[in-house]
Amino acid sequence: MSIKLRGRLYYLYRRVPKRYAPVETRQFVWASLHTDSPSVAERKADAAWAEMIEGWEARLAGESHEAEARFDAARRLAEVRGFRYLNAPAVAKLPVEQLVERVEAVPAEARGEPDKLEARALLGGAGEPCITVSKALELFWTLAADRTIGKSQDQLRRWRNPRIKAVKNFLAVVGDKPLAEITGDDMLDFRQWWVERIAESDLTPNSANKDLTHLSDVLKTINRMKRLNLALPLSDLTLKGGEKRQRPPFSNDWIREKLLAPGALDGLNTQARCIVLGMVNTGYRPSEGQALTAAQIRLDHNVPHISIEPDGRQLKSEYARRVIPLSGVSLEAFRECPEGFPRYRESASLSATVNKFLRGNGLLETPEHSLYSLRHAFEDRMLAAGVDDRIRRDVLGHRLDRERYGKGASLEHLAKVVQTLAF
């Protein structure tokens, strides 16, 4: 890197890389480092060159035939030049001194005419990209990638599919409109479609509200991350009566006399059966149980237990990380499956397999019951036994509605609590 003294100030002097020939007519560039100190000039040279490279890269991107790429390039180039990108109407409303500053920052080409790429970036001439709803979903996966960190393949599928479904439903009702053209009537049409669908089928308003939430998530994320500044009509759409359907708990008698009757679960494959039995006296979420590995199943400890950890998957919340002592039929189940459940670790079929079996063999207490009802039943047993609220929430992995002081109950103490409730 060459630093030369011109007059009283030092300049950076470098050959322009061939890559930037389409957007830079000069073969060599001089860039003032605004100092007469050679040591300061040395320190500033790298940053000055990096800024020039960034500007050329933005200009290259601005030559793209893709409207979205040109818009992003104009925004980046404006930032490199020290300005925030504004569209032309917004630039026209700026105070005179700010408008003049932008105009004067536009360099001239060799023929003395304003540089078109620079003018587009600084004066708001880049047309905003026409992003349709389907394009928004395509862009969403990249722009929301931080949300997927730590998710297993199954968790990733569960995260993606509701958003795909919501967008698919919207496209079927409204069509693949540009985001800027979505109207309040469009959203009301989509809402009404859900109202009619609920009236014709066994769905709850909560299903519609989930669709509206996931669609809004996609559109709002694109609007924010792409800096489109659109006033999307996404508020006041929630359907009333949309409470989440609660799964009832199994009664103690039903667990004892039906689910744990000799041979009742023999029709299930071994791993599914052990997950079910493991849930009886731990209350873990089915997804937590199926993800357990041999390292998390600690049968040789003086207090046999399982450890719910983010091993290759995201936990539902920070409170979900915990240890749960094993007792009764749950301890015996893990002794039968000490290596965990590789068949279901990356599979979404567990709940469907178990619920189909329970339903087909008359093992659901009511049509509203499901595998998840075992978790609710374990919570109810703790509540009926007067177990401390902090302990209940720690065992189940729930948030505590107050600050957590201390480490909580010891594993030995938890084991005594669970043993009094265990089947």
Protein Blocks (a to p, Z undefined) as FASTA:
>chain_A
ZZddehjbccddddddfklmmmombfbdcddehiabfklmmmmmmmmmmmmmmmmmmmmm
mmpmbfklmmmmmmmmmmmnopacddfklmmmpcfklmmmmmmmpccdfkopacfklmmm
mnopaccddddfklmmmmmmmmmmmmmgopafklmmmmmmmmmmmmmmmmmmnopcdfkl
pcfklmmmmmmmmmmmmmmmccdfklmmmmmmmmmmmmmmmmmmnonopacdfehkbcgh
iaccddddddfklmmmmmmgghklmmpcfklmmmmmmmmmnopafklmmmpcfklmcfkb
mbdcdddddehiacfblklgccdddehjllmmmmmmmnojfklmmccklmmmmmmmmmmn
opafbfkbcfklmmmmmmmmmmmnopafklmmmmnopacfbdcehjbjafklmmmmmmmm
pZZ
